[in-house]
Amino acid sequence: MNKQRATEGEDPVKFALLRLESVKIGWFDNQKEIQILPRLDTPIRLMKTDLPRIVELAGEARKVAFLLPFALEYVFRTMGHHYLTTERDQFISKYERTFNACIEPNIEDFLKPENLYHTALHWISPGRTWRVLQALLESERLPDAFKIRAESAPSGTAIIATTVACMNAMDSKGITKAVEMASNTDYKDIKAYARKLKENPGKYHKAYFAYGMAALDPHEKLELETMKDKAIMFAPIAQAFIDVYMRTADMNRAMALKKHAMQNPMQFNDSKVLFKAWKRIGVQSISQAFAGSIDETTIITAEDKADNDNNNVA
């Protein structure tokens, strides 16, 4: 019956075997998408015909059945969908990076993307996978890549999560306190809120119902929007810091901060000039970025001098 569910052009044995192994592993939990149909009249004959391929593929299918749902939940949690044909390249790239991090790049070739990332295991549900993920966080069976990704915030809250990640990076440079004083804002509440998002991402996800959660009440919605607004106000400073200190880091690929940073280009540019100065010639007062007292020509000249000095030493 699962073979019959395979789309045209797909390998029906691989498609059906993946579903079979998923049920055997324990992903089945009476999910609402599952249909129980009358058995076929000739199941033994059909199984016998496919047996050589089943034996050949069983080990690979079992591995895919175990790992794929965690990738599906992670992508759903962070992007809001398992897979969209209209954004095919973006989704495939996300899955590829995830499986590469697990050192399992061959998983992505098991089925066609639309079946592997949607049709075959859509029935498992993000809520079911999230609960299993939490239960396995201390297990050696779960790849570290998924343990790390368990920290990723839900879709719609990326601006908060990326802001906190940037603040943590600032902490490592000893800059955070100075930034807070200069901008006259205490960001502890954003960090505290980010912890709430990570502890219960399904509650704050746009598709909360996929996690079996109820919608946020009016007070919770207001709190979420308030934190997002606060993070957006910080975006020009955060993105400037990333551009100067973390240009090659994964965080620099995040778009959540960039689009909001460009809404305040003057503060972004002033902050970037200041961070460059701080990094290269030790400017001590970050408040200059907000007071508009940075002389960009002077900073650029100082940077050029520093580059020339480094070249002379080399």
BASE-733086 format. One record per residue (C-alpha): residue in three letters; x, y, z. Coordinates in steps of 0.5 Angstrom, whole numbers, plus 500, padded with zeros to 3 digits. Each point is the difference from the previous one (the first is absolute). Example, Ala and Ser with C-alpha at 12.3 -4.5 7.8 and 13.67 -1.06 7.14 Angstrom:
2
ALA525491516/SER502507498/
This chain:
314
MET500500500/ASN506505501/LYS503498494/GLN493503497/ARG501506503/ALA507502497/THR499505495/GLU502499492/GLY507499499/GLU502498507/ASP503494502/PRO494496503/VAL504495504/LYS504505503/PHE494505502/ALA496494503/LEU506497504/LEU502507503/ARG493501503/LEU500492502/GLU507502504/SER497506503/VAL494496503/LYS505495502/ILE504505504/GLY495503503/TRP497506497/PHE493497499/ASP496504506/ASN493500497/GLN501506496/LYS494503497/GLU503500493/ILE501492500/GLN494496497/ILE499493502/LEU498496493/PRO498493499/ARG506496499/LEU501497492/ASP498494498/THR507497498/PRO505504505/ILE505494500/ARG500499493/LEU502508499/MET505499506/LYS503494497/THR501504493/ASP503506503/LEU504496506/PRO507500496/ARG500508500/ILE497500507/VAL506496503/GLU505505496/LEU496506502/ALA498499507/GLY506502504/GLU500507496/ALA493501501/ARG500498507/LYS506506501/VAL496505496/ALA493498504/PHE504502507/LEU504506498/LEU495503494/PRO494502505/PHE505504504/ALA502504494/LEU493501498/GLU498503507/TYR506505500/VAL499502493/PHE492501502/ARG502504507/THR505505497/MET497501493/GLY492498501/HIS500495495/HIS503493498/TYR501502493/LEU497505495/THR501498492/THR500508499/GLU506500505/ARG503494498/ASP507502500/GLN500503507/PHE497494503/ILE504495497/SER506504502/LYS498500507/TYR499493500/GLU507499497/ARG503504505/THR497496506/PHE502493497/ASN507502498/ALA500502508/CYS498493502/ILE505497495/GLU494497496/PRO500504493/ASN497494497/ILE494500503/GLU498506496/ASP500495494/PHE495495502/LEU494503497/LYS498506496/PRO500506504/GLU493501500/ASN499493503/LEU505500504/TYR499506504/HIS492500499/THR496495498/ALA503493503/LEU501502507/HIS495506501/TRP496496504/ILE505500506/SER498507502/PRO505505503/GLY497499507/ARG501493500/THR508501497/TRP501506505/ARG498495506/VAL505495498/LEU505505499/GLN500502507/ALA500493502/LEU506498496/LEU504506502/GLU505497505/SER500493495/GLU506499496/ARG496497495/LEU498507498/PRO505504496/ASP503506503/ALA497504494/PHE493499502/LYS502502508/ILE503506497/ARG494502496/ALA495498506/GLU502507502/SER497504494/ALA494504501/PRO494500496/SER498503494/GLY497507501/THR505501505/ALA507500497/ILE501508501/ILE500498508/ALA504494499/THR506503496/THR500506504/VAL501496506/ALA506496496/CYS503507498/MET500502508/ASN503494502/ALA506501495/MET500507502/ASP501498507/SER506496498/LYS503506498/GLY498504506/ILE496505496/THR493499503/LYS499504506/ALA503506496/VAL495499494/GLU494500506/MET503506503/ALA501504494/SER493498497/ASN496501507/THR497493499/ASP501494505/TYR499493495/LYS500495506/ASP492499499/ILE502498492/LYS505495503/ALA495497505/TYR494500494/ALA505496495/ARG501495506/LYS492499500/LEU500500492/LYS505494500/GLU497496506/ASN493500497/PRO501502492/GLY493497498/LYS496505504/TYR503506497/HIS500497493/LYS496502494/ALA497493499/TYR499499508/PHE495495498/ALA505495497/TYR503500507/GLY493498503/MET501507504/ALA494505501/ALA501507497/LEU503506504/ASP495504504/PRO500507499/HIS505502506/GLU505495497/LYS499503493/LEU502507503/GLU506497503/LEU502497494/GLU499506496/THR504504505/MET506496500/LYS500500492/ASP500508500/LYS505500505/ALA505496496/ILE498503494/MET502507503/PHE507496502/ALA501498493/PRO504505497/ILE505499505/ALA500493500/GLN501499493/ALA506505500/PHE503496505/ILE499494496/ASP503503494/VAL506502503/TYR502495505/MET496494497/ARG500500492/THR502493499/ALA495497506/ASP494497498/MET496505504/ASN502505494/ARG495496495/ALA494501505/MET495505496/ALA496502507/LEU505505502/LYS502503493/LYS493502497/HIS499504507/ALA507503500/MET499503494/GLN493504502/ASN505504504/PRO506501496/MET503506504/GLN501496506/PHE502494496/ASN506504497/ASP502504506/SER500493504/LYS504497495/VAL505505500/LEU501500507/PHE501493501/LYS505500494/ALA503505504/TRP500496507/LYS503494496/ARG505504497/ILE503505504/GLY496499507/VAL495506500/GLN497500507/SER493503500/ILE495496496/SER495506502/GLN503504494/ALA497495495/PHE493503503/ALA502507501/GLY502501493/SER507502502/ILE504495496/ASP504503495/GLU500495494/THR506503496/THR504500506/ILE498492502/ILE501498493/THR507504500/ALA502496506/GLU498493497/ASP504502494/LYS506501504/ALA499494504/ASP499496494/ASN507503497/ASP503499507/ASN498492499/ASN503500493/ASN506503502/VAL501495505/ALA499495496/
